[in-house]
Amino acid sequence: MNERVTVLRAARWVDIETGQVRTPAVIVVRGNRITGVDPAELPTDADVIDLGEVTLLPGLMDMEINLLIGGPDTPTGLPNPMHGVQDDPVYRTLRATMNARTTLHAGFTTVRNLGLMVKTGGYLLDVDLGRAIEQGWVEGPRIVGAGHAITPTGGHLDPTMFQRLAPHIMPLSVEEGRANGVPQVRESVRYQIKYGAEVIKISASGGVMSHGTVAGAQQYSDEELVAIVDEAHRAGVRVAAHAHGDAGIRACIAAGVDCIEHGSLASDDTIELMVERGTFLVPTSYLSEGLDVSKAAPALQQKAAEVFPRARETLRKAIRAGVKIACGTDAPAVPHGDNAKELWALVDRGMTPIQALRAATVTAADLLGVEDRGRLAPGLLADIIAVPGDPSIDITTVQDVRFVMKDGRIHKNITSV
């Protein structure tokens, strides 16, 4: 069967590598790959789509999302804290299909699903959702799934700490991510990888939105962190660590963790260490504006009021220092579909619009260890979006995605709006 050939025409396209906006835009797609950008000659067998006065960009990437919570019945604010005990695995997966479509239509064609600990009987629901999307059963971005996050008993991401459940209400297994001590953390990592996890998510410090945890406190011991990283890296899998506190961040860097999520309270010395070691940061910075904590418990509101301003300043320092920063939202803490507001936050904290676009494209691809996406160039995957205006001048234009192509297939088209 002959592969479909499509030519996309538009007013402009963003050259992510050079940071230039080029005009006009003519991109040739054959099957699921880009085969030409502003070529001298066009194929004669192509379907031509003229998108008009828009700018073409590579598909964006969100490096911290949880598609299995939040969504249609929780459009704003914190997700229902009882999802962990009210949603069975089937309902949770159906919820995720809705969130996946919303995310794709917002222009995000690849995501890392950095899961929570949930009662699923050990099933890795994000991995299965990713398989269904890959096979074309449902719409959504490519998913690099973590399965279950790994956390100690009573740590951040332990759902009983979000919901203040009594003992024995929600028993969780090592397979579902609750792990204490070196033998258990090794077993939990092996289990997630066995059933398809492509990244390991751990809870290395306390959190802002969990009861009974101090946001800055280190949770796993140095020995446990080393064991987690050792198990993952020997299998060729990277490790992402939820870590707000400086001690936890430094312990993660020393253990070889690949990426710090949040990094809110990192000291100047720790920021320099991240630069030295090449550790990535996914700051999820728009949370400080976009997370509605008005209905949260007073103690959690107080933690947010203390941590969020410091987190914004930490990110400003990290940008100036040259830390490798990738875009991530922590949706649904920020509602699914509002993912592009994180790029606004990156610009507000000191990035140029082009730097923010790189955080959501080539830097995210580097974090994933892939070279087949993140730019508009021949040979790469045909992940292409269109926005009005010029995002190199006004980054908020990426919040108005008019066209989405993933793998050469059109999922959203300006002509049908």
N, C-alpha and C positions, 0 to 999 in steps of 0.2 A: 504494500500500500504506500502511495506517495504521501510524504509528510506535508501538512498544510503550511503554506508560506503566507505570511502576513507582513505588510509594510505599514508601520505607524508613522503618521506625519503630525507634527506639532510645531508650535512657534519656537520652542526652546528645549534644550536638554542640559542637564547638569553633568559636567565632567568631574566626578568625585575626586579623581587623582590630582588634577591640576587646580581644582577649585573654581574653574571657569564655567560660565553659562554660555553655551554655544547656540547659535541660531543659523538657519532653522534646524529642526530635528527630523531626521529620517532614519528609522530603525527597522532593519529587516529581521524577521523571526522565521525560522524554519523548525517545525516541530516544537521542542521545548527549549531551543537555544537561540541566542542572538547570533546572526551570521554577518551582519553588517551595520555600521553606524555611519551615516552620511556617505554611502558608497557612491562611486562615480557612475555606476550603472545599476539599475534595478532589475530584479527578476521579472520575467514576463508572465509568470504563472501566479502572481501574488494577489491576494485580497488587500486592497488599500483602504485604510481607515484614517480619515482626516479628523484629528481631535481638536484642531483649531487653536485658539489662543490660550494654550496651557504649556506647562513645563513638564518634561518627562524626567523621571528619577528612577534609580533602582529601587526595588521593593525594600521597605524599611524592615528593621528587625528589633524585637523586644526581648531582651535577655533576662527579664524576670517577670513572669506572669503565672497566674494560676487559673486555668480555664475551667477548673472543676468546681469553683465556688463563685458566688456573685452572679450577676447577669440579669435576666429578664425581670425577675421579681424583686431585685434589689438594685435599681438603676443608679441610686446615689448613696453616698455614705458607706458605712461599714457593712460588709455582708452579714447576713443573718448568722449570729453566733451559734445557732443550734443546727446549722447545716450538717455539722459533724455527726450528730446523732439522729437527725430526722431524715436525711437523704440516704437511701440505700445505693449500692454501686450502680444499679441501672439508671435510677433517676439522676444521679450525679453525672453519669456519662451523657445522658440526654441534655442536661443543663450545659455541659461542656460543648456539645455540638452547636448550640445557639451562640455561645460566647466565641467559639472559633470562627464562625461566619462573620460575626460582628467585627472581630479583630482583623480578619482578612480584608473586609470592606473598608476598614480604616487605613489600609495601605501597608499592613504588616504581613509580609509573606513568609517570614521565618520567626519562630519564637523558641525560647527555652522555657519549658514548663517546670518551674522549681516548686515541687509540690509541698503540701503540708503532710503531717501525720493524720491519717484518717482510717476509720475502720472499714476495710475493704476485703477482708479475708485474704490479704496478700496480693490481690490483683493490682497490676500497674495500669490504672485506667488511662493515664495520659499516653502511655506507650500504645495501648490498643486504639485510642482515638487517632493517634498519629498514623497508625497502619490503615485505618478506615479512610482518612483523608488522602493518604498516598494512593490508595486504590480507587479513589474517586467516588466513594460512597456518599461523602458529605463534604461541604465546603469548609476550608480552613487553611491556615498557614502550615508550613512544615513545622513539626514539633520535635524538638530535642528534649526528651522527657527525662525527668529525674526519678519517676516513680514516687516513692515515699521519701519525704525529708527524714533525716536521721538526727535524733535529739536524745539527750538523757532524760530520765524520768523527772518530770516537773520542769523541764527546760522550756524555753520559747519554742513554739510549734507543737509542743505536747498539747493536744486539743483540750485536755482537762484544765489546762491553765488559761485557755481562752474563755471557757464556759463555766468554770468553777463547779465542775461535777464532783459528786461524792465518790469515795473509793468504790471500785468495782463496777461503776456504771458503764464504763467504756474501756474494758481491758484491751490492751494493744500488745502485739507480738513483736519480736525482733524483726520479722519479715515486714511488718508495717512501720518500722523505723524507730521504735523505742529501744535504745541500746545503751548499756552501761558497761564500762570496762573494755579492755582491749579485745578479748575474745568475742564479745557480743558486737562491737562495732565492726570488726572484720567480717563476721557472719552477715551482718545487715548489708554491708557494702556488696558482698558476694551475691546475696539474694537479689538485690536491685539489678545488678549487672546481668545475672543469670536470666532474668525475665525482661530484659530489653532496655534498661536504663542507659542512656547515652551521656549522662552527667550525674554526678553525685552531689546532692544538696545536704548540707549539715547546718546545725544550729550551734554556732560557736560562742555566742554571747546572748545575754538576755534581750528582750524585745520591748518595744514601746506599747504594743497593744495586747500584751499578755499579763494576766494577774500574777503577782508573786515573783516576777523576775525583774532584776535590776538591769536596765538597758545596757549598762557598761560592763557588767560582770562576765568574766570568762566562764563558760559552762563545761566544756570538755577539757580534760587535762592535756598537757603537752603530749603525753604518751598516747592517749587516745587519738589525738589529731594526727600524729605521725602514722599510726596504724591505719587510719582511714585513707590518708593520702597514698600510703604504700600500696594498699589493696587496689585502689582505683587506678593509680598510675601503672601498676604492673599489667592491668587489663587494657591500658590505653585510653582510660576514661578520665576526664578532668573533674575537678572538685570546686564547687562554689560554696562559700561559707557565709551564712547570715552572721554579720558581726557589726555591732555598733561600737563597742568599747575598745579602747586603745590596747589593753592587754590581750584581749581576744584576737584582735587584728594582728598584732605582732606575733602571737603564738601561731596563727594560721600561716603567716608569711614564712616563719621559721620552719614549719612543717611541710611547706611546699604547696600550699593551697593555691589554685590557679586564679581565683577570682574572689574578691570581697564584695558582698552585697551590703549596701548602705554605707558602711564606713564612717558613720556620723561623727564619732568622737576621736578620730585619729589625730595624734599629735603631729607636730611638724617633723619630728624625727621619723615617725612611722610613715608619713607621706614620702619622705626621701627614701626610706627603705623600700617602699613599693616601686618607686622609680628604678632603684638599683636592681631589684630582683625581677622587674618586669611583671609585677602582679597587677592584674586588671582590677578596676573598680566599676561596679554598677551602682550608682548612687541613689537611684529612685528618688530624685530630689523633688519632683513635683508633688510628692506626698505632703510636703509641708504646707502647700496651698490647697491641694485637691482632696485631701482626706478629711471628711467631715467627722470630727470627733465630738460633736455637740451632744450626741446621745450616748457616748461612752461613759464609763464609770469615772467619777471625779479623779481617782488616783491615776487613771490612764490619761485623762486630759492634762493632768499636771505633768506627767512624763513627757507628753507630746510638746507641751509648752516649753519644757526645759531642753529637749533634745533637738527639735526641728530648727530653731535659730542657729544652734551650734553646727548642725549638719550643713546648712547653707554655707556658712563660713568655711567649713572644712572643704567643701567642694570647690569653692573659689580658690583656696590654697592648692588643692590637688590639680586644678586646671593650670594654674600658674607654674607649678612644679613640673608638669609634663607627665603626670600619671596617665596610663592607658585607660581611657574612660569609654565604656560602652553603654548604650541606651537600654534602660530597663524601667518598668513602671510600677511593679508590684500590684498590677491589676489583679483583683477587683478593689483593692484599697483605693485606687483611682478607677472609676468605672470602665469596664470593657468598652472599647470604641474611642475612648479619650486618650489613647496611648501617645498620640503625637504631641500632647501638651508637655510631655517630658522634654522634648526638644526645645520648647520655649523656656523651660526651667534651666536647661544647660546654657542657653544664651544669656538668660538673666543672671546667671552666676559667673559669666565671664567668657564663654566660648563665642566665637564668631558663628554666624549661621552655617557656614560651610563646615566648621569643626563639629557642630552639632549633627549635621547630616552625616559626617564621617562616623560619628559615634554610633549612629543607627544603621550604618552600612559596612564600610570596610573594617572598622575596629571591631564591630560585632562579629563579622566573618572571621577575623583573626582570633577572637576569643573562642569561637567554635572550632577553629583549626581547619577551615574550609577556604577554598580559593575559587569556587564556582559561582559566586554571587557577590553582591555588594557594589557592583559597578555596571555601567552600560558599555559593554565591550564584546567584540566577536568571540564566540566560544563559551560565553558564560550563560547561565540559566536565564531564560526570558522571564524575569521577574521585573515588571515595569509598572510604575504608577504615574498618574498625571495630576498636577495641582494647578490652580489658577495663579497668575502672578509669577513673581520671581522669589523662590525661597531663599536665595542667597542674599536677598535684601530684607525680606520679611519672613521669618521662620514660621509665623503662624499660618501661612498658606498651606502647610502640610496638614493642618487640621481640617482641610476641605478637599478630600481626595475625590476626584471625579472619574478616575479610570483605574482599574486594577487588572493586571495580567499576572498570572503565576504559572510557571512552567509552560508558557505559550498559550494558555487558556484564559480567555477573558471572563472575569467574574463580576466586573462592574464597568459600565460604559456611560460616558457623559451623554451620549445620544439617547439613552433610555431613561435619563433622570427627568 
